[in-house]
């Protein structure tokens, strides 16, 4: 599964308002600035901070 590049271009981290990186292996949108990874469920990005996974830094 891939994320539509047009969608990825407009999505930002809701916490930091910075661009996201798509991690295809984990099926997550990653915010390096916030240290969070937002899940993609059934093809839909879940852009809620409380649903995000904290990254190991």
mmCIF file as Biopython writes it, N, C-alpha, C and O atoms, coordinates in Angstrom:
data_model
#
loop_
_atom_site.group_PDB
_atom_site.id
_atom_site.type_symbol
_atom_site.label_atom_id
_atom_site.label_alt_id
_atom_site.label_comp_id
_atom_site.label_asym_id
_atom_site.label_entity_id
_atom_site.label_seq_id
_atom_site.pdbx_PDB_ins_code
_atom_site.Cartn_x
_atom_site.Cartn_y
_atom_site.Cartn_z
_atom_site.occupancy
_atom_site.B_iso_or_equiv
_atom_site.auth_seq_id
_atom_site.auth_asym_id
_atom_site.pdbx_PDB_model_num
ATOM 1   N N  . UNK A ? 1  ? 0.842  -1.180 0.000  1.0 0.0 1  A 1 
ATOM 2   C CA . UNK A ? 1  ? 0.000  0.000  0.000  1.0 0.0 1  A 1 
ATOM 3   C C  . UNK A ? 1  ? 0.886  1.242  0.000  1.0 0.0 1  A 1 
ATOM 4   O O  . UNK A ? 1  ? 1.903  1.287  0.692  1.0 0.0 1  A 1 
ATOM 5   N N  . UNK A ? 2  ? 0.503  2.228  -0.763 1.0 0.0 2  A 1 
ATOM 6   C CA . UNK A ? 2  ? 1.231  3.487  -0.787 1.0 0.0 2  A 1 
ATOM 7   C C  . UNK A ? 2  ? 0.270  4.620  -0.466 1.0 0.0 2  A 1 
ATOM 8   O O  . UNK A ? 2  ? -0.948 4.478  -0.567 1.0 0.0 2  A 1 
ATOM 9   N N  . UNK A ? 3  ? 0.845  5.735  -0.080 1.0 0.0 3  A 1 
ATOM 10  C CA . UNK A ? 3  ? 0.058  6.934  0.185  1.0 0.0 3  A 1 
ATOM 11  C C  . UNK A ? 3  ? 0.123  7.803  -1.060 1.0 0.0 3  A 1 
ATOM 12  O O  . UNK A ? 3  ? 1.194  7.986  -1.640 1.0 0.0 3  A 1 
ATOM 13  N N  . UNK A ? 4  ? -1.006 8.329  -1.466 1.0 0.0 4  A 1 
ATOM 14  C CA . UNK A ? 4  ? -1.067 9.209  -2.628 1.0 0.0 4  A 1 
ATOM 15  C C  . UNK A ? 4  ? -0.109 10.383 -2.399 1.0 0.0 4  A 1 
ATOM 16  O O  . UNK A ? 4  ? -0.226 11.082 -1.393 1.0 0.0 4  A 1 
ATOM 17  N N  . UNK A ? 5  ? 0.835  10.606 -3.318 1.0 0.0 5  A 1 
ATOM 18  C CA . UNK A ? 5  ? 1.794  11.704 -3.147 1.0 0.0 5  A 1 
ATOM 19  C C  . UNK A ? 5  ? 1.125  13.071 -2.987 1.0 0.0 5  A 1 
ATOM 20  O O  . UNK A ? 5  ? 1.642  13.927 -2.269 1.0 0.0 5  A 1 
ATOM 21  N N  . UNK A ? 6  ? -0.012 13.284 -3.641 1.0 0.0 6  A 1 
ATOM 22  C CA . UNK A ? 6  ? -0.721 14.559 -3.503 1.0 0.0 6  A 1 
ATOM 23  C C  . UNK A ? 6  ? -1.245 14.733 -2.079 1.0 0.0 6  A 1 
ATOM 24  O O  . UNK A ? 6  ? -1.217 15.838 -1.535 1.0 0.0 6  A 1 
ATOM 25  N N  . UNK A ? 7  ? -1.718 13.650 -1.480 1.0 0.0 7  A 1 
ATOM 26  C CA . UNK A ? 7  ? -2.192 13.706 -0.093 1.0 0.0 7  A 1 
ATOM 27  C C  . UNK A ? 7  ? -1.025 13.946 0.856  1.0 0.0 7  A 1 
ATOM 28  O O  . UNK A ? 7  ? -1.116 14.767 1.769  1.0 0.0 7  A 1 
ATOM 29  N N  . UNK A ? 8  ? 0.055  13.236 0.638  1.0 0.0 8  A 1 
ATOM 30  C CA . UNK A ? 8  ? 1.232  13.389 1.494  1.0 0.0 8  A 1 
ATOM 31  C C  . UNK A ? 8  ? 1.783  14.814 1.427  1.0 0.0 8  A 1 
ATOM 32  O O  . UNK A ? 8  ? 2.318  15.322 2.413  1.0 0.0 8  A 1 
ATOM 33  N N  . UNK A ? 9  ? 1.654  15.450 0.278  1.0 0.0 9  A 1 
ATOM 34  C CA . UNK A ? 9  ? 2.154  16.816 0.100  1.0 0.0 9  A 1 
ATOM 35  C C  . UNK A ? 9  ? 1.378  17.835 0.932  1.0 0.0 9  A 1 
ATOM 36  O O  . UNK A ? 9  ? 1.920  18.881 1.289  1.0 0.0 9  A 1 
ATOM 37  N N  . UNK A ? 10 ? 0.113  17.540 1.243  1.0 0.0 10 A 1 
ATOM 38  C CA . UNK A ? 10 ? -0.682 18.518 1.999  1.0 0.0 10 A 1 
ATOM 39  C C  . UNK A ? 10 ? -0.839 18.169 3.474  1.0 0.0 10 A 1 
ATOM 40  O O  . UNK A ? 10 ? -1.183 19.034 4.279  1.0 0.0 10 A 1 
ATOM 41  N N  . UNK A ? 11 ? -0.590 16.913 3.837  1.0 0.0 11 A 1 
ATOM 42  C CA . UNK A ? 11 ? -0.703 16.528 5.246  1.0 0.0 11 A 1 
ATOM 43  C C  . UNK A ? 11 ? 0.492  17.034 6.046  1.0 0.0 11 A 1 
ATOM 44  O O  . UNK A ? 11 ? 1.630  16.989 5.578  1.0 0.0 11 A 1 
ATOM 45  N N  . UNK A ? 12 ? 0.225  17.507 7.240  1.0 0.0 12 A 1 
ATOM 46  C CA . UNK A ? 12 ? 1.282  17.922 8.163  1.0 0.0 12 A 1 
ATOM 47  C C  . UNK A ? 12 ? 0.973  17.344 9.538  1.0 0.0 12 A 1 
ATOM 48  O O  . UNK A ? 12 ? -0.157 16.945 9.820  1.0 0.0 12 A 1 
ATOM 49  N N  . UNK A ? 13 ? 1.977  17.307 10.372 1.0 0.0 13 A 1 
ATOM 50  C CA . UNK A ? 13 ? 1.788  16.866 11.747 1.0 0.0 13 A 1 
ATOM 51  C C  . UNK A ? 13 ? 0.848  17.852 12.447 1.0 0.0 13 A 1 
ATOM 52  O O  . UNK A ? 13 ? 1.096  19.057 12.403 1.0 0.0 13 A 1 
ATOM 53  N N  . UNK A ? 14 ? -0.212 17.381 13.084 1.0 0.0 14 A 1 
ATOM 54  C CA . UNK A ? 14 ? -1.127 18.289 13.768 1.0 0.0 14 A 1 
ATOM 55  C C  . UNK A ? 14 ? -0.504 18.979 14.984 1.0 0.0 14 A 1 
ATOM 56  O O  . UNK A ? 14 ? -1.004 20.007 15.440 1.0 0.0 14 A 1 
ATOM 57  N N  . UNK A ? 15 ? 0.570  18.422 15.498 1.0 0.0 15 A 1 
ATOM 58  C CA . UNK A ? 15 ? 1.222  18.995 16.673 1.0 0.0 15 A 1 
ATOM 59  C C  . UNK A ? 15 ? 2.231  20.077 16.290 1.0 0.0 15 A 1 
ATOM 60  O O  . UNK A ? 15 ? 2.253  21.151 16.892 1.0 0.0 15 A 1 
ATOM 61  N N  . UNK A ? 16 ? 3.064  19.795 15.291 1.0 0.0 16 A 1 
ATOM 62  C CA . UNK A ? 16 ? 4.158  20.706 14.929 1.0 0.0 16 A 1 
ATOM 63  C C  . UNK A ? 16 ? 3.937  21.449 13.618 1.0 0.0 16 A 1 
ATOM 64  O O  . UNK A ? 16 ? 4.652  22.404 13.316 1.0 0.0 16 A 1 
ATOM 65  N N  . UNK A ? 17 ? 2.959  21.017 12.846 1.0 0.0 17 A 1 
ATOM 66  C CA . UNK A ? 17 ? 2.673  21.596 11.518 1.0 0.0 17 A 1 
ATOM 67  C C  . UNK A ? 17 ? 3.839  21.424 10.541 1.0 0.0 17 A 1 
ATOM 68  O O  . UNK A ? 17 ? 4.029  22.246 9.645  1.0 0.0 17 A 1 
ATOM 69  N N  . UNK A ? 18 ? 4.612  20.361 10.717 1.0 0.0 18 A 1 
ATOM 70  C CA . UNK A ? 18 ? 5.740  20.070 9.835  1.0 0.0 18 A 1 
ATOM 71  C C  . UNK A ? 18 ? 5.373  18.918 8.900  1.0 0.0 18 A 1 
ATOM 72  O O  . UNK A ? 18 ? 4.461  18.146 9.200  1.0 0.0 18 A 1 
ATOM 73  N N  . UNK A ? 19 ? 6.080  18.794 7.763  1.0 0.0 19 A 1 
ATOM 74  C CA . UNK A ? 19 ? 5.789  17.710 6.814  1.0 0.0 19 A 1 
ATOM 75  C C  . UNK A ? 19 ? 5.997  16.331 7.432  1.0 0.0 19 A 1 
ATOM 76  O O  . UNK A ? 19 ? 6.716  16.171 8.418  1.0 0.0 19 A 1 
ATOM 77  N N  . UNK A ? 20 ? 5.354  15.351 6.829  1.0 0.0 20 A 1 
ATOM 78  C CA . UNK A ? 20 ? 5.422  13.967 7.289  1.0 0.0 20 A 1 
ATOM 79  C C  . UNK A ? 20 ? 6.164  13.112 6.270  1.0 0.0 20 A 1 
ATOM 80  O O  . UNK A ? 20 ? 6.217  13.438 5.084  1.0 0.0 20 A 1 
ATOM 81  N N  . UNK A ? 21 ? 6.730  12.022 6.751  1.0 0.0 21 A 1 
ATOM 82  C CA . UNK A ? 21 ? 7.408  11.039 5.899  1.0 0.0 21 A 1 
ATOM 83  C C  . UNK A ? 21 ? 6.615  9.744  5.992  1.0 0.0 21 A 1 
ATOM 84  O O  . UNK A ? 21 ? 6.203  9.335  7.078  1.0 0.0 21 A 1 
ATOM 85  N N  . UNK A ? 22 ? 6.404  9.100  4.844  1.0 0.0 22 A 1 
ATOM 86  C CA . UNK A ? 22 ? 5.668  7.840  4.827  1.0 0.0 22 A 1 
ATOM 87  C C  . UNK A ? 22 ? 6.625  6.687  5.051  1.0 0.0 22 A 1 
ATOM 88  O O  . UNK A ? 22 ? 7.602  6.530  4.319  1.0 0.0 22 A 1 
ATOM 89  N N  . UNK A ? 23 ? 6.343  5.879  6.064  1.0 0.0 23 A 1 
ATOM 90  C CA . UNK A ? 23 ? 7.109  4.659  6.344  1.0 0.0 23 A 1 
ATOM 91  C C  . UNK A ? 23 ? 6.261  3.495  5.835  1.0 0.0 23 A 1 
ATOM 92  O O  . UNK A ? 23 ? 5.317  3.059  6.495  1.0 0.0 23 A 1 
ATOM 93  N N  . UNK A ? 24 ? 6.620  2.999  4.639  1.0 0.0 24 A 1 
ATOM 94  C CA . UNK A ? 24 ? 5.811  1.960  3.997  1.0 0.0 24 A 1 
ATOM 95  C C  . UNK A ? 24 ? 5.820  0.654  4.783  1.0 0.0 24 A 1 
ATOM 96  O O  . UNK A ? 24 ? 4.792  -0.018 4.875  1.0 0.0 24 A 1 
ATOM 97  N N  . UNK A ? 25 ? 6.964  0.286  5.350  1.0 0.0 25 A 1 
ATOM 98  C CA . UNK A ? 25 ? 7.070  -0.976 6.093  1.0 0.0 25 A 1 
ATOM 99  C C  . UNK A ? 25 ? 6.158  -0.983 7.318  1.0 0.0 25 A 1 
ATOM 100 O O  . UNK A ? 25 ? 5.515  -1.991 7.611  1.0 0.0 25 A 1 
ATOM 101 N N  . UNK A ? 26 ? 6.103  0.136  8.028  1.0 0.0 26 A 1 
ATOM 102 C CA . UNK A ? 26 ? 5.288  0.223  9.246  1.0 0.0 26 A 1 
ATOM 103 C C  . UNK A ? 26 ? 3.871  0.730  8.968  1.0 0.0 26 A 1 
ATOM 104 O O  . UNK A ? 26 ? 3.011  0.688  9.849  1.0 0.0 26 A 1 
ATOM 105 N N  . UNK A ? 27 ? 3.630  1.207  7.748  1.0 0.0 27 A 1 
ATOM 106 C CA . UNK A ? 27 ? 2.343  1.807  7.383  1.0 0.0 27 A 1 
ATOM 107 C C  . UNK A ? 27 ? 1.984  2.939  8.332  1.0 0.0 27 A 1 
ATOM 108 O O  . UNK A ? 27 ? 0.911  2.962  8.936  1.0 0.0 27 A 1 
ATOM 109 N N  . UNK A ? 28 ? 2.915  3.874  8.442  1.0 0.0 28 A 1 
ATOM 110 C CA . UNK A ? 28 ? 2.732  5.029  9.325  1.0 0.0 28 A 1 
ATOM 111 C C  . UNK A ? 28 ? 3.220  6.289  8.631  1.0 0.0 28 A 1 
ATOM 112 O O  . UNK A ? 28 ? 4.056  6.241  7.729  1.0 0.0 28 A 1 
ATOM 113 N N  . UNK A ? 29 ? 2.682  7.413  9.072  1.0 0.0 29 A 1 
ATOM 114 C CA . UNK A ? 29 ? 3.183  8.716  8.664  1.0 0.0 29 A 1 
ATOM 115 C C  . UNK A ? 29 ? 4.002  9.246  9.832  1.0 0.0 29 A 1 
ATOM 116 O O  . UNK A ? 29 ? 3.498  9.377  10.947 1.0 0.0 29 A 1 
ATOM 117 N N  . UNK A ? 30 ? 5.256  9.545  9.567  1.0 0.0 30 A 1 
ATOM 118 C CA . UNK A ? 30 ? 6.206  9.878  10.623 1.0 0.0 30 A 1 
ATOM 119 C C  . UNK A ? 30 ? 6.471  11.379 10.665 1.0 0.0 30 A 1 
ATOM 120 O O  . UNK A ? 30 ? 6.743  12.008 9.642  1.0 0.0 30 A 1 
ATOM 121 N N  . UNK A ? 31 ? 6.385  11.932 11.860 1.0 0.0 31 A 1 
ATOM 122 C CA . UNK A ? 31 ? 6.782  13.313 12.120 1.0 0.0 31 A 1 
ATOM 123 C C  . UNK A ? 31 ? 8.084  13.268 12.900 1.0 0.0 31 A 1 
ATOM 124 O O  . UNK A ? 31 ? 8.095  12.980 14.097 1.0 0.0 31 A 1 
ATOM 125 N N  . UNK A ? 32 ? 9.177  13.555 12.212 1.0 0.0 32 A 1 
ATOM 126 C CA . UNK A ? 32 ? 10.483 13.573 12.881 1.0 0.0 32 A 1 
ATOM 127 C C  . UNK A ? 32 ? 10.519 14.683 13.928 1.0 0.0 32 A 1 
ATOM 128 O O  . UNK A ? 32 ? 11.106 14.509 14.996 1.0 0.0 32 A 1 
ATOM 129 N N  . UNK A ? 33 ? 9.898  15.822 13.628 1.0 0.0 33 A 1 
ATOM 130 C CA . UNK A ? 33 ? 9.920  16.967 14.540 1.0 0.0 33 A 1 
ATOM 131 C C  . UNK A ? 33 ? 9.226  16.659 15.865 1.0 0.0 33 A 1 
ATOM 132 O O  . UNK A ? 33 ? 9.694  17.072 16.925 1.0 0.0 33 A 1 
ATOM 133 N N  . UNK A ? 34 ? 8.117  15.937 15.803 1.0 0.0 34 A 1 
ATOM 134 C CA . UNK A ? 34 ? 7.359  15.617 17.017 1.0 0.0 34 A 1 
ATOM 135 C C  . UNK A ? 34 ? 7.798  14.302 17.646 1.0 0.0 34 A 1 
ATOM 136 O O  . UNK A ? 34 ? 7.494  14.027 18.807 1.0 0.0 34 A 1 
ATOM 137 N N  . UNK A ? 35 ? 8.517  13.489 16.868 1.0 0.0 35 A 1 
ATOM 138 C CA . UNK A ? 35 ? 8.900  12.173 17.374 1.0 0.0 35 A 1 
ATOM 139 C C  . UNK A ? 35 ? 7.713  11.232 17.468 1.0 0.0 35 A 1 
ATOM 140 O O  . UNK A ? 35 ? 7.640  10.387 18.361 1.0 0.0 35 A 1 
ATOM 141 N N  . UNK A ? 36 ? 6.776  11.391 16.526 1.0 0.0 36 A 1 
ATOM 142 C CA . UNK A ? 36 ? 5.554  10.591 16.528 1.0 0.0 36 A 1 
ATOM 143 C C  . UNK A ? 36 ? 5.336  9.920  15.176 1.0 0.0 36 A 1 
ATOM 144 O O  . UNK A ? 36 ? 5.781  10.415 14.141 1.0 0.0 36 A 1 
ATOM 145 N N  . UNK A ? 37 ? 4.645  8.790  15.207 1.0 0.0 37 A 1 
ATOM 146 C CA . UNK A ? 37 ? 4.257  8.086  13.991 1.0 0.0 37 A 1 
ATOM 147 C C  . UNK A ? 37 ? 2.748  7.885  14.024 1.0 0.0 37 A 1 
ATOM 148 O O  . UNK A ? 37 ? 2.214  7.264  14.943 1.0 0.0 37 A 1 
ATOM 149 N N  . UNK A ? 38 ? 2.072  8.412  13.020 1.0 0.0 38 A 1 
ATOM 150 C CA . UNK A ? 38 ? 0.618  8.323  12.934 1.0 0.0 38 A 1 
ATOM 151 C C  . UNK A ? 38 ? 0.236  7.091  12.125 1.0 0.0 38 A 1 
ATOM 152 O O  . UNK A ? 38 ? 0.761  6.892  11.030 1.0 0.0 38 A 1 
ATOM 153 N N  . UNK A ? 39 ? -0.665 6.262  12.640 1.0 0.0 39 A 1 
ATOM 154 C CA . UNK A ? 39 ? -1.029 5.029  11.937 1.0 0.0 39 A 1 
ATOM 155 C C  . UNK A ? 39 ? -1.900 5.302  10.713 1.0 0.0 39 A 1 
ATOM 156 O O  . UNK A ? 39 ? -2.566 6.332  10.610 1.0 0.0 39 A 1 
ATOM 157 N N  . UNK A ? 40 ? -1.871 4.351  9.800  1.0 0.0 40 A 1 
ATOM 158 C CA . UNK A ? 40 ? -2.787 4.357  8.662  1.0 0.0 40 A 1 
ATOM 159 C C  . UNK A ? 40 ? -3.646 3.110  8.820  1.0 0.0 40 A 1 
ATOM 160 O O  . UNK A ? 40 ? -3.141 1.988  8.793  1.0 0.0 40 A 1 
ATOM 161 N N  . UNK A ? 41 ? -4.945 3.320  8.984  1.0 0.0 41 A 1 
ATOM 162 C CA . UNK A ? 41 ? -5.874 2.205  9.198  1.0 0.0 41 A 1 
ATOM 163 C C  . UNK A ? 41 ? -6.864 2.132  8.039  1.0 0.0 41 A 1 
ATOM 164 O O  . UNK A ? 41 ? -7.546 3.109  7.730  1.0 0.0 41 A 1 
ATOM 165 N N  . UNK A ? 42 ? -6.933 0.987  7.414  1.0 0.0 42 A 1 
ATOM 166 C CA . UNK A ? 42 ? -7.824 0.786  6.264  1.0 0.0 42 A 1 
ATOM 167 C C  . UNK A ? 42 ? -7.608 1.858  5.198  1.0 0.0 42 A 1 
ATOM 168 O O  . UNK A ? 42 ? -8.558 2.317  4.563  1.0 0.0 42 A 1 
ATOM 169 N N  . UNK A ? 43 ? -6.350 2.249  5.010  1.0 0.0 43 A 1 
ATOM 170 C CA . UNK A ? 43 ? -6.007 3.228  3.989  1.0 0.0 43 A 1 
ATOM 171 C C  . UNK A ? 43 ? -6.231 4.671  4.383  1.0 0.0 43 A 1 
ATOM 172 O O  . UNK A ? 43 ? -6.035 5.571  3.566  1.0 0.0 43 A 1 
ATOM 173 N N  . UNK A ? 44 ? -6.642 4.913  5.629  1.0 0.0 44 A 1 
ATOM 174 C CA . UNK A ? 44 ? -6.945 6.271  6.092  1.0 0.0 44 A 1 
ATOM 175 C C  . UNK A ? 44 ? -5.952 6.684  7.174  1.0 0.0 44 A 1 
ATOM 176 O O  . UNK A ? 44 ? -5.847 6.012  8.200  1.0 0.0 44 A 1 
ATOM 177 N N  . UNK A ? 45 ? -5.213 7.793  6.957  1.0 0.0 45 A 1 
ATOM 178 C CA . UNK A ? 45 ? -4.302 8.270  7.998  1.0 0.0 45 A 1 
ATOM 179 C C  . UNK A ? 45 ? -5.086 8.742  9.226  1.0 0.0 45 A 1 
ATOM 180 O O  . UNK A ? 45 ? -6.046 9.503  9.105  1.0 0.0 45 A 1 
ATOM 181 N N  . UNK A ? 46 ? -4.671 8.286  10.390 1.0 0.0 46 A 1 
ATOM 182 C CA . UNK A ? 46 ? -5.304 8.694  11.650 1.0 0.0 46 A 1 
ATOM 183 C C  . UNK A ? 46 ? -4.410 9.782  12.248 1.0 0.0 46 A 1 
ATOM 184 O O  . UNK A ? 46 ? -3.395 9.492  12.882 1.0 0.0 46 A 1 
ATOM 185 N N  . UNK A ? 47 ? -4.805 11.030 12.036 1.0 0.0 47 A 1 
ATOM 186 C CA . UNK A ? 47 ? -3.971 12.167 12.403 1.0 0.0 47 A 1 
ATOM 187 C C  . UNK A ? 47 ? -4.328 12.726 13.780 1.0 0.0 47 A 1 
ATOM 188 O O  . UNK A ? 47 ? -4.490 13.935 13.946 1.0 0.0 47 A 1 
ATOM 189 N N  . UNK A ? 48 ? -4.448 11.852 14.745 1.0 0.0 48 A 1 
ATOM 190 C CA . UNK A ? 48 ? -4.741 12.244 16.121 1.0 0.0 48 A 1 
ATOM 191 C C  . UNK A ? 48 ? -3.509 11.994 16.978 1.0 0.0 48 A 1 
ATOM 192 O O  . UNK A ? 48 ? -2.958 10.894 16.972 1.0 0.0 48 A 1 
ATOM 193 N N  . UNK A ? 49 ? -3.079 13.004 17.708 1.0 0.0 49 A 1 
ATOM 194 C CA . UNK A ? 49 ? -1.885 12.879 18.548 1.0 0.0 49 A 1 
ATOM 195 C C  . UNK A ? 49 ? -2.052 11.739 19.542 1.0 0.0 49 A 1 
ATOM 196 O O  . UNK A ? 49 ? -1.099 11.005 19.806 1.0 0.0 49 A 1 
ATOM 197 N N  . UNK A ? 50 ? -3.243 11.582 20.093 1.0 0.0 50 A 1 
ATOM 198 C CA . UNK A ? 50 ? -3.463 10.529 21.089 1.0 0.0 50 A 1 
ATOM 199 C C  . UNK A ? 50 ? -3.420 9.121  20.483 1.0 0.0 50 A 1 
ATOM 200 O O  . UNK A ? 50 ? -3.304 8.144  21.222 1.0 0.0 50 A 1 
ATOM 201 N N  . UNK A ? 51 ? -3.509 9.002  19.178 1.0 0.0 51 A 1 
ATOM 202 C CA . UNK A ? 51 ? -3.418 7.706  18.495 1.0 0.0 51 A 1 
ATOM 203 C C  . UNK A ? 51 ? -2.006 7.429  17.970 1.0 0.0 51 A 1 
ATOM 204 O O  . UNK A ? 51 ? -1.711 6.316  17.533 1.0 0.0 51 A 1 
ATOM 205 N N  . UNK A ? 52 ? -1.147 8.428  18.012 1.0 0.0 52 A 1 
ATOM 206 C CA . UNK A ? 52 ? 0.205  8.295  17.459 1.0 0.0 52 A 1 
ATOM 207 C C  . UNK A ? 52 ? 1.111  7.485  18.388 1.0 0.0 52 A 1 
ATOM 208 O O  . UNK A ? 52 ? 0.931  7.447  19.605 1.0 0.0 52 A 1 
ATOM 209 N N  . UNK A ? 53 ? 2.088  6.844  17.758 1.0 0.0 53 A 1 
ATOM 210 C CA . UNK A ? 53 ? 3.092  6.064  18.494 1.0 0.0 53 A 1 
ATOM 211 C C  . UNK A ? 53 ? 4.335  6.933  18.666 1.0 0.0 53 A 1 
ATOM 212 O O  . UNK A ? 53 ? 4.780  7.591  17.726 1.0 0.0 53 A 1 
ATOM 213 N N  . UNK A ? 54 ? 4.893  6.927  19.882 1.0 0.0 54 A 1 
ATOM 214 C CA . UNK A ? 54 ? 6.130  7.674  20.126 1.0 0.0 54 A 1 
ATOM 215 C C  . UNK A ? 54 ? 7.298  6.929  19.498 1.0 0.0 54 A 1 
ATOM 216 O O  . UNK A ? 54 ? 7.422  5.713  19.636 1.0 0.0 54 A 1 
ATOM 217 N N  . UNK A ? 55 ? 8.151  7.677  18.804 1.0 0.0 55 A 1 
ATOM 218 C CA . UNK A ? 55 ? 9.325  7.085  18.168 1.0 0.0 55 A 1 
ATOM 219 C C  . UNK A ? 55 ? 10.446 6.917  19.176 1.0 0.0 55 A 1 
ATOM 220 O O  . UNK A ? 55 ? 10.603 7.727  20.090 1.0 0.0 55 A 1 
ATOM 221 N N  . UNK A ? 56 ? 11.217 5.865  19.004 1.0 0.0 56 A 1 
ATOM 222 C CA . UNK A ? 56 ? 12.429 5.687  19.804 1.0 0.0 56 A 1 
ATOM 223 C C  . UNK A ? 56 ? 13.491 6.590  19.203 1.0 0.0 56 A 1 
ATOM 224 O O  . UNK A ? 56 ? 13.801 6.480  18.017 1.0 0.0 56 A 1 
ATOM 225 N N  . UNK A ? 57 ? 14.038 7.458  19.988 1.0 0.0 57 A 1 
ATOM 226 C CA . UNK A ? 57 ? 15.029 8.409  19.450 1.0 0.0 57 A 1 
ATOM 227 C C  . UNK A ? 57 ? 16.409 8.009  19.800 1.0 0.0 57 A 1 
ATOM 228 O O  . UNK A ? 57 ? 17.363 8.693  19.430 1.0 0.0 57 A 1 
#
